[in-house]
Amino acid sequence: MNKLKIPLYQVDAFTSTLFSGNPAAVCLLEAWLDDPELQSIAAENNLSETAFLVPNKEGFDLRWFTPVTEVALCGHATLASAFVLFEIKKWPAQTIAFQTRKSGVLSVTRRDNLLEMDFPSRPAVLRTPLPGLFQALQVTSGDVYGSAEDLMIVLEDESVVRKVQPDFSSLSQVDCRGTIITAKGEQCDFVSRFFAPRVGIPEDPVTGSAHCVLTPYWAAVLEKTELHALQVSRRGGELFCSLAGERVKISGRAVLYLEGEITI
């Protein structure tokens, strides 16, 4: 029986330094495998996201899986995918188009030493806190906003964001994909953290898709469209965000950690 060999790359995204940023696996396929196989590979990789790419006429089809489920949008694994194509596979153009199943066409453009992703803006709306939310985050108060998939809680300042220690078991019972906490930054425009135990990611080190929510909010609050952001998880990450109407441009760097091959 012939075994299938799949090229695999592990990339630290939203950083230029190894062992920081958010690690993602990138798998290059010639054609789609069955969904259970894709999910099994993501579970075996055991990273917050594994990206799968299949060539098409305009660029690539792209899907993302956590260890337990497929997701509709993922920033850091998109950045990692573009990094592999630009830096390792020597994609000749300045822009790569990714066709996704639930988020339309996403493009990534090389701009000097940054990779700029073009994502949909997901403005948040002020809402009543869900039962158990503050208790799960172990905070006493904050303004709560709802978006397409995630909740966002605006806290008093950066020090509060850094100190939050959620009860992940309780937070997994809150009805949303993930929970963003954020505040105005001390050395940047804003800081954030992102928790998604409901989809198998207790804390995501750096979350590109969360900045589709964060960028329009902070652009309005700070009255500026160009924003410098830090995600203050243990690994940490840096993002450069720009609000462009109904789109958000999210830029960052990436670095290769591992190159190998899956045999199935």
C-alpha positions in Angstrom: 0.0 0.0 0.0 1.4 3.4 -1.0 1.9 5.9 1.7 1.0 9.6 1.2 3.8 12.1 1.9 2.6 15.6 3.0 5.0 18.5 3.3 4.7 20.1 6.7 6.1 23.4 8.0 5.8 24.9 11.5 6.0 28.6 11.6 6.0 31.1 14.5 3.7 33.9 13.3 3.4 37.6 14.4 7.1 37.6 15.5 10.6 37.7 14.1 12.0 35.7 17.0 11.8 31.9 17.4 9.8 30.6 20.4 7.5 33.6 20.5 4.5 34.6 18.5 1.9 31.9 17.6 3.0 28.6 16.1 1.0 27.2 13.3 1.4 24.1 11.1 1.1 24.5 7.3 0.4 21.4 5.2 0.7 21.5 1.4 -1.7 19.1 -0.3 -2.3 18.3 -4.0 -6.0 17.6 -3.4 -8.3 17.5 -0.4 -8.2 14.6 2.0 -11.4 13.5 3.8 -12.3 15.8 6.7 -11.7 13.2 9.4 -8.1 12.8 8.1 -7.6 16.6 8.1 -8.9 16.7 11.7 -6.7 13.8 12.8 -3.6 15.5 11.4 -4.5 18.8 13.2 -5.0 16.8 16.4 -1.7 15.0 16.0 0.1 18.4 15.4 -1.6 19.6 18.6 -1.0 23.3 17.8 -3.8 25.9 18.1 -4.2 25.8 14.3 -3.1 23.7 11.3 -3.6 25.2 7.9 -4.2 23.0 4.8 -3.6 24.4 1.3 -4.6 23.1 -2.1 -3.6 24.9 -5.3 -6.4 26.4 -7.5 -6.3 28.6 -10.7 -6.0 31.9 -8.8 -3.9 30.8 -5.8 -4.8 28.4 -3.1 -7.8 27.0 -1.3 -7.3 27.3 2.5 -8.8 25.7 5.5 -7.9 25.8 9.2 -8.4 23.2 12.0 -7.7 23.4 15.7 -7.0 20.0 17.4 -10.8 19.5 17.8 -12.7 21.4 15.1 -12.5 23.4 11.8 -12.8 27.2 12.2 -14.2 29.9 9.9 -11.3 32.3 10.1 -7.7 32.2 11.4 -5.1 35.0 11.1 -1.9 33.5 12.3 -2.2 30.3 10.3 -3.0 32.4 7.2 0.1 34.5 7.8 2.2 31.3 8.3 0.8 29.9 5.1 1.8 33.0 3.1 5.2 33.0 4.7 5.8 29.4 3.5 4.7 30.2 0.0 6.7 33.5 -0.3 9.8 32.5 1.6 10.2 28.8 1.0 8.2 28.1 -2.2 9.2 31.4 -3.8 5.8 32.5 -4.9 6.6 35.0 -7.7 3.9 37.7 -7.2 3.6 40.3 -4.5 0.1 39.0 -3.4 -1.4 35.5 -2.8 -5.1 34.9 -2.9 -6.7 32.3 -0.6 -10.1 31.0 -1.2 -11.8 30.0 2.0 -15.1 28.3 2.7 -16.6 30.6 5.3 -14.7 33.9 5.0 -14.5 34.5 1.2 -11.3 35.4 -0.5 -8.4 36.5 1.7 -5.3 38.0 0.3 -1.8 38.4 1.7 0.6 41.0 0.2 4.4 41.3 0.8 5.2 44.8 1.9 8.9 45.3 2.7 9.6 43.1 5.7 5.9 42.6 6.7 3.1 40.4 5.3 -0.2 42.2 5.1 -3.4 40.3 5.4 -6.7 41.7 4.0 -9.5 40.4 6.3 -13.1 41.4 6.9 -13.9 43.9 9.6 -16.1 42.5 12.3 -17.3 45.5 14.4 -18.5 44.7 17.9 -21.8 45.8 19.5 -22.2 46.7 23.2 -24.3 43.9 24.9 -25.3 42.6 28.3 -22.7 40.3 29.9 -23.5 36.6 29.5 -24.2 34.8 32.8 -21.0 33.5 34.4 -18.7 35.5 32.0 -17.1 37.8 34.6 -16.8 34.9 37.1 -15.1 32.7 34.5 -12.6 35.5 33.7 -12.3 36.3 37.4 -12.7 40.0 36.8 -15.3 42.3 38.6 -16.3 44.5 35.7 -15.7 45.6 32.1 -17.6 46.7 29.0 -18.8 43.7 27.0 -19.2 43.6 23.3 -20.5 40.9 20.9 -19.2 40.2 17.4 -19.7 37.6 14.7 -18.1 34.8 16.7 -16.4 36.3 19.7 -17.0 38.3 22.8 -14.8 41.3 23.6 -14.4 42.7 27.1 -12.7 46.1 27.5 -10.9 46.3 30.8 -9.5 49.1 32.9 -5.8 49.1 31.8 -3.0 46.9 30.4 -2.0 45.6 33.9 -5.5 44.1 34.4 -5.3 42.4 31.0 -1.9 40.9 31.9 -3.1 39.6 35.3 -6.3 37.8 34.2 -6.3 34.1 35.0 -9.5 32.6 33.7 -11.3 29.5 35.0 -11.1 27.7 31.6 -13.7 25.1 32.6 -16.2 27.8 33.4 -15.2 29.8 30.3 -15.8 26.9 28.0 -19.5 27.0 29.0 -19.9 30.6 27.7 -21.7 30.5 24.4 -19.1 32.0 22.0 -16.2 30.8 19.9 -13.7 32.8 22.0 -13.3 35.7 24.5 -11.1 38.7 23.8 -9.9 40.9 26.6 -8.4 44.2 25.8 -7.3 47.6 27.1 -5.4 50.7 26.0 -1.7 49.9 25.7 1.2 51.5 27.6 3.8 51.1 24.8 1.4 50.6 21.9 -2.1 51.6 20.9 -3.8 48.6 22.5 -3.2 45.2 24.1 -5.2 42.0 24.1 -5.4 38.4 25.1 -7.7 35.7 23.6 -9.2 32.6 25.2 -11.1 29.8 23.3 -11.4 26.7 25.5 -14.7 25.9 23.7 -12.7 25.0 20.5 -9.7 23.4 22.2 -7.5 26.5 22.7 -7.4 27.7 26.4 -5.3 30.7 25.5 -4.2 31.5 21.9 -0.7 33.2 21.9 -1.5 35.7 19.1 -4.9 35.9 17.3 -5.1 37.6 13.9 -8.9 37.0 13.6 -9.6 38.7 16.9 -8.0 41.9 15.5 -10.9 42.0 13.0 -12.9 42.9 16.1 -10.3 44.9 17.9 -9.3 47.1 15.1 -12.6 48.8 14.4 -13.2 49.3 18.1 -9.9 50.9 18.9 -9.9 52.9 15.6 -13.1 54.6 16.8 -12.0 55.1 20.4 -8.5 56.4 19.5 -9.7 58.3 16.4 -7.0 56.8 14.2 -7.0 54.1 11.5 -3.3 53.0 11.8 -2.8 51.0 15.0 0.1 49.2 16.7 -1.0 46.2 18.8 0.6 43.7 21.2 -1.0 40.5 22.3 0.3 40.0 25.8 0.1 36.2 26.2 3.1 34.4 27.6 4.7 34.0 24.2 3.6 37.5 23.0 3.1 38.9 19.5 3.1 42.1 17.5 0.6 43.2 15.0 0.2 46.3 12.8 -3.5 47.0 12.0 -5.2 49.3 9.6 -8.9 50.0 9.3 -10.0 50.3 5.6 -13.8 50.6 5.5 -15.3 47.2 5.7 -11.8 45.5 5.6 -9.0 45.3 8.2 -5.4 45.1 7.1 -3.4 43.0 9.6 0.4 42.9 9.2 3.1 40.9 10.9 6.3 39.0 10.6 7.0 35.2 10.8 9.9 32.8 11.2 10.4 29.2 10.2 10.8 26.7 13.1 10.5 23.3 11.5 10.3 21.7 8.0 9.4 18.1 7.6 7.0 15.5 6.1 3.9 13.7 7.3 3.6 10.0 6.3 0.0 8.6 6.3 
